[in-house]
Amino acid sequence: MSANIEIIKNELLSDNWFMLRNYTYDIAKKDGTKVRHKREVYDRGNGATILLYNRKKQTVLLVKQFRIPSYVNGNANGMLIETCAGLLDNDSPEDCIRKEAIEETGYQVGEVEKLFELFMSPGGVTEVIHFFAAEYHDESRANNGGGVEDEDIEVLEVPFKQALAMIKNGEIKDGKAVILLQYAQLNGLLG
């Protein structure tokens, strides 16, 4: 069933870092009546994220960095522990995540497995995230990671069981990381 909508207005509010638009539209309800909605939609592009894990060591690689939206919403120091991720820009999801892995963590990724793709905040953001998983090994480390010139990323190698406990105790609050760690637990990627 596709939505029966009529776009009345599409107004660009901001084209700074990403695009913010205001849409006015009529949508038909199941009973045939129409309702007018006015919604702001933030288009920041699509992204990819990856869980890097080491079966032998029973560890995962996570990254820690400052996120201004979390800071202004009550995260006292603004730091978040996340899975490696980035915007696609003009890359395919797989090319993007390979590039991000080496930039952020310093590890060159071999075979990657595409798990799924999800809308992360569909009430106001257009972004689709492509989720991947891949094994990493000590010998696949190409550099120290830490991100590109305007990033200051700390690379964390965390025992898998500790990472799961970090979700429970609130140290990990990033949705991408929680989803990927729980996926790993449910699907037996790590013991």
C-alpha positions as CSV (number, residue, x, y, z in Angstrom):
1,M,0.0,0.0,0.0
2,S,1.5,3.3,-1.0
3,A,0.7,6.5,0.7
4,N,-1.9,8.7,-1.0
5,I,-0.3,12.2,-0.5
6,E,-0.3,15.5,-2.2
7,I,2.7,17.8,-1.6
8,I,1.3,21.3,-1.1
9,K,4.6,23.1,-0.3
10,N,8.3,22.2,-0.1
11,E,10.2,25.1,1.4
12,L,14.0,25.0,1.9
13,L,14.7,26.3,5.5
14,S,18.5,25.7,5.6
15,D,21.2,24.5,3.3
16,N,24.1,24.9,5.7
17,W,25.7,21.6,6.9
18,F,22.8,19.6,5.6
19,M,19.4,20.5,4.2
20,L,16.3,21.3,6.3
21,R,13.0,21.5,4.5
22,N,9.5,22.3,5.6
23,Y,6.8,20.2,3.8
24,T,3.1,20.9,3.9
25,Y,1.1,17.9,2.5
26,D,-2.3,16.3,2.5
27,I,-2.5,12.6,3.3
28,A,-5.5,10.4,2.8
29,K,-6.5,8.3,5.9
30,K,-7.9,4.8,5.6
31,D,-11.5,6.1,5.6
32,G,-10.7,8.4,2.6
33,T,-10.7,11.7,4.5
34,K,-7.7,14.0,4.0
35,V,-5.5,15.5,6.8
36,R,-3.1,18.3,6.3
37,H,0.4,17.9,7.9
38,K,3.2,20.4,8.2
39,R,6.6,18.7,9.0
40,E,10.2,19.7,9.0
41,V,12.5,17.1,7.3
42,Y,16.2,17.0,7.9
43,D,18.2,15.5,5.0
44,R,21.8,14.7,6.0
45,G,22.4,12.0,3.4
46,N,22.7,8.2,4.0
47,G,25.4,6.5,6.0
48,A,27.0,3.2,6.9
49,T,28.2,1.7,10.1
50,I,30.2,-1.5,11.0
51,L,30.8,-3.7,13.9
52,L,34.5,-4.7,13.9
53,Y,35.0,-7.9,16.0
54,N,37.8,-10.3,16.8
55,R,36.6,-13.9,17.5
56,K,39.9,-15.1,18.8
57,K,40.3,-12.2,21.4
58,Q,36.5,-11.9,21.9
59,T,36.7,-8.1,21.4
60,V,35.1,-5.4,19.4
61,L,36.4,-2.1,18.1
62,L,34.4,1.0,19.1
63,V,35.1,4.7,18.7
64,K,34.6,7.5,21.1
65,Q,34.1,11.1,20.0
66,F,32.4,14.4,20.8
67,R,28.8,14.8,19.4
68,I,27.3,18.3,19.8
69,P,23.6,17.1,19.6
70,S,24.2,14.8,22.6
71,Y,25.9,17.6,24.5
72,V,23.0,20.0,24.0
73,N,20.6,17.3,25.0
74,G,22.0,16.6,28.4
75,N,25.1,14.4,27.8
76,A,27.4,16.3,30.1
77,N,30.7,15.9,28.2
78,G,29.2,15.3,24.8
79,M,31.3,12.1,24.3
80,L,29.6,9.0,22.8
81,I,30.9,5.5,22.3
82,E,29.9,4.3,18.9
83,T,30.5,1.8,16.1
84,C,32.6,3.2,13.3
85,A,30.4,5.0,10.8
86,G,30.2,7.7,8.2
87,L,28.1,9.4,5.5
88,L,28.1,7.8,2.1
89,D,28.8,11.0,0.2
90,N,29.3,9.6,-3.3
91,D,30.6,6.2,-2.3
92,S,28.7,2.9,-2.2
93,P,27.9,1.7,1.4
94,E,30.6,-0.9,1.3
95,D,33.3,1.5,-0.1
96,C,32.2,4.1,2.5
97,I,32.5,1.7,5.5
98,R,35.9,0.4,4.3
99,K,37.2,4.0,4.1
100,E,35.7,4.9,7.5
101,A,37.1,1.9,9.2
102,I,40.7,2.7,8.2
103,E,40.2,6.5,8.9
104,E,38.5,6.0,12.3
105,T,40.0,2.8,13.7
106,G,43.2,2.3,11.7
107,Y,42.2,-1.2,10.7
108,Q,42.0,-2.3,7.0
109,V,38.9,-4.4,6.6
110,G,38.8,-7.6,4.6
111,E,35.5,-9.3,3.9
112,V,32.5,-7.3,5.1
113,E,29.0,-8.7,5.6
114,K,26.0,-6.4,4.8
115,L,23.5,-7.1,7.6
116,F,20.6,-4.8,6.9
117,E,19.6,-1.1,6.4
118,L,17.4,1.0,8.7
119,F,15.8,4.4,9.0
120,M,17.1,5.6,12.3
121,S,14.8,8.5,13.0
122,P,12.1,8.5,10.3
123,G,9.9,11.0,12.1
124,G,12.1,13.9,11.0
125,V,15.3,12.6,9.3
126,T,15.6,11.0,5.8
127,E,18.8,9.1,6.6
128,V,19.1,5.4,5.9
129,I,22.0,3.6,7.7
130,H,23.6,0.5,6.1
131,F,24.8,-1.9,8.8
132,F,27.8,-4.2,8.3
133,A,30.0,-6.5,10.3
134,A,33.5,-7.7,9.7
135,E,36.3,-9.4,11.6
136,Y,39.5,-7.5,12.3
137,H,42.9,-8.9,13.2
138,D,45.9,-7.3,14.9
139,E,47.9,-7.7,11.6
140,S,45.3,-5.7,9.7
141,R,46.1,-2.5,11.6
142,A,47.4,0.0,9.0
143,N,47.6,3.1,11.3
144,N,46.5,4.5,14.6
145,G,43.1,5.7,13.3
146,G,41.6,8.7,15.0
147,G,39.7,10.2,12.1
148,V,40.5,12.9,9.5
149,E,41.8,16.4,10.1
150,D,38.8,17.8,11.9
151,E,38.0,14.7,14.0
152,D,39.5,13.6,17.4
153,I,38.4,10.0,17.7
154,E,39.6,7.6,20.4
155,V,39.8,3.9,19.3
156,L,38.6,1.5,22.0
157,E,39.2,-2.3,21.9
158,V,36.6,-3.6,24.3
159,P,35.9,-7.2,25.4
160,F,32.5,-8.2,23.9
161,K,30.9,-9.0,27.2
162,Q,32.1,-5.7,28.7
163,A,30.6,-3.9,25.7
164,L,27.2,-5.6,26.4
165,A,27.5,-4.5,30.0
166,M,28.2,-0.9,28.8
167,I,24.8,-0.9,27.1
168,K,23.1,-2.0,30.3
169,N,24.9,0.6,32.5
170,G,24.4,3.4,30.1
171,E,28.0,3.9,28.9
172,I,26.9,3.1,25.4
173,K,24.0,5.2,24.2
174,D,24.5,5.2,20.5
175,G,21.7,3.4,18.7
176,K,23.9,2.0,15.9
177,A,26.3,0.5,18.5
178,V,23.5,-1.0,20.5
179,I,21.9,-2.5,17.4
180,L,25.1,-4.0,16.2
181,L,26.2,-5.4,19.5
182,Q,22.8,-7.0,20.1
183,Y,22.9,-8.4,16.6
184,A,26.3,-10.0,17.4
185,Q,24.9,-11.4,20.6
186,L,21.7,-12.8,19.0
187,N,23.6,-14.3,16.0
188,G,26.6,-15.7,17.9
189,L,29.3,-13.7,16.2
190,L,31.2,-13.8,19.5
191,G,31.0,-16.3,22.3
